[in-house]
Amino acid sequence: MKNILLAMALLTAACNQANHDNDSFGEVNGKKVSLYVLTNSKGDTVKITSYGGIVTSWTNTDKQGKKSSIVLGFDSLSGYLAKPPYFGALIGRYGNRIAKGKFTLDSSTYTLATNNGVNHLHGGITGFDKVVWDVTEHTDSSLSLSYVSKDGEEGYPGNLQVKVKYSFSDEGLKIEYDATTDKATVINLTNHSYFNLSGNPSNNILGHQLTIMADHYTPVDSTLIPTGEIKAVAGTPFDFTTAHAIGERIDSVPGGYDHNFVLNKKDNQLEKVAELSEPTSGRHLEVWTMEPGLQFYSGNFLDGTIHNSQGIALQKHAGLCLETQHFPNSPNQPNFPTVVLRPGQTYHTVTEYKLNTVK
Ligand code: GLA
């Protein structure tokens, strides 16, 4: 009897393994990389790789019944190893820019890698988007990842233990971020998915309608570092408090949109902060977050040199990012919400991308 039970337990474990099994996606620095599939009851799928915690695709049916992915990505690891601009990736230790790669915390000055002109961008040369994460749990609808960022990595102080859980449901994709440190540090985690709700990245996103619940934004200097001012959006092309086509006023924004919006929401509460819709597919995306800011990036630096796995050249504005975050350069801006994490504290933040199709 005991043996039968044991055999059954082994068989169940093997089946679970097979059920939730993942495809090998290759190898980076001798570490195996896998691709995981999450599904919901509508038959939509999200694929995520342990390399950079990258969301490689999010497949959904449009109002014509056609299946396509609403995010830019590749079918194979090689596309990502060619260093596309953060497609679908987890970003850390600090999302967006830190001026001149320097900040002072508790009277120590830290020097970070500078990888964006004179500034530090998205965690440095080897940010969290370019490391292999450990997979701690995988079910049909969720994936939990962890990564230990060592004291001194890219110049940041403290050993940082990071956990990210992706959960997929009929509502959409939820991302939960948690972290602890053994030394005071700064942290600002996000996901850098590029959305194109038409499902076809040869269409640009200029016809997408966007609403951002933000009465203010943070203007930037010529290197995209906030000036420190919190400016009203009223009467400017940054006023998305009611829906506007992205292309409507983009020509009056030099370089295109790449700005942090100061969300109207209450501190630390999960609230709806943005809505994006695309008329031909009928798709509608809502962004919910606990974060105080949202970087709206209109894919300005895409220039057709990168081709996706279907061979489509990804031109300027082939996708757009809605990166939930603390404000860029916060470590050097005392008037911005703090990004300091200290030993004994737990960083915890949640963002959800909710998707539906209006028939
Ligand atoms: C973020 C930045 C942009 C750009 C993209 C990646 O959105 O704010 O300036 O660096 O990432 O190209």
Residues whose N, C-alpha, C, O or C-beta is under 5 A from the ligand:
A	BS01	GLA	P85 D258 Y297 F301
